[in-house]
Amino acid sequence: MTVHLSLTGVGPIFQADVVTGDKHSLFPHHYSVMPHDCGYKVADGIGIRIRMESSHSGPRSISYGYGDVWVTGTLIAKEGEKVVISKNGERDLGLTLAKTARK
């Protein structure tokens, strides 16, 4: 699954729930961004909410529940530099901070 997410605002809190490709699971993001001597201090929470079959009683009677998996942490980021938050094999989850141009 590839997700490119851009959040814009004045902060310091940024939050988004993205529907994944299967349209039944959510990919929630939560960031708190504060200035720091070395750039920005970012407290991050990135997860996935997966829909799972919880019971099945016939071809048309299926109940679903949801399970949550989260990666949380705090990091120091510099503007324009990618920080890898998590890595799974060859796939990584990265964060890049950038200032938006005012129009």
Residue pairs with C-beta under 8 A, 6 or more apart in sequence:
1 20
1 21
3 18
3 20
3 27
5 16
5 18
5 29
7 14
7 15
7 16
7 29
7 31
8 100
11 32
11 33
12 32
12 33
12 34
13 30
13 31
13 32
14 29
14 30
14 31
14 32
14 33
15 28
15 29
15 30
15 31
16 28
16 29
17 26
17 27
17 28
17 29
18 26
18 27
18 28
18 29
19 25
19 26
19 27
20 26
20 27
20 48
22 51
24 51
24 64
25 48
25 49
25 50
25 51
26 48
26 49
27 46
27 47
27 48
27 49
28 45
28 46
28 47
28 48
28 49
29 44
29 45
29 46
30 44
30 45
30 46
31 42
31 43
31 44
31 45
31 95
32 42
32 43
32 44
33 40
33 41
33 42
33 97
34 40
34 41
34 42
35 41
36 76
38 76
38 78
39 76
39 77
39 78
39 79
39 97
40 76
40 77
40 78
40 79
40 97
41 74
41 75
41 76
42 74
42 75
42 76
42 77
42 83
42 95
42 97
43 72
43 73
43 74
44 71
44 72
44 73
44 74
44 75
44 85
44 95
45 70
45 71
45 72
46 70
46 71
46 72
46 85
46 86
46 93
47 68
47 69
47 70
47 71
48 68
48 69
49 66
49 67
49 68
50 66
50 67
50 68
50 69
51 64
51 65
51 66
52 64
52 65
52 66
52 67
53 62
53 63
53 64
54 63
54 64
54 65
55 62
55 63
56 62
56 63
71 85
71 86
71 93
73 85
75 83
75 85
75 95
77 83
77 95
77 96
77 97
78 97
79 97
79 98
79 99
80 96
80 97
80 98
81 96
82 94
82 95
82 96
83 94
83 95
83 96
84 92
84 93
84 94
85 92
85 93
85 94
85 95
86 92
86 93
87 93
